[in-house]
Amino acid sequence: MNTLHSSLQDYLALRRGLGFKMNDAGRMLPGFVSFLEARHESYITAQSALEWAQGGFKSEAQHPVQ
């Protein structure tokens, strides 16, 4: 597991441990991490987050596997 995916799992576990459900984040953030990896980025930037949020991503919820 790479650093971004590991960090994401740690983040989600922490927030869930604090009582947050993190349902939407748990579905969407792995896609964001994959987006960053595809661009060979090792950390999050505002520019990357904006590009992803403006449509540079595919969500399983939006495009279910058949």
HUQUI-V864322 format. One line per field, one symbol per residue. burial: + if it has 16 or more other ideal C-beta (glycine too) atoms within 10 Angstrom, else -. A space follows every 10 residues. Layout:
burial = ???
This chain:
burial = ---+---+-- -+-------- -+--+--+++ +++-++---- -------+-- -+-------- ------
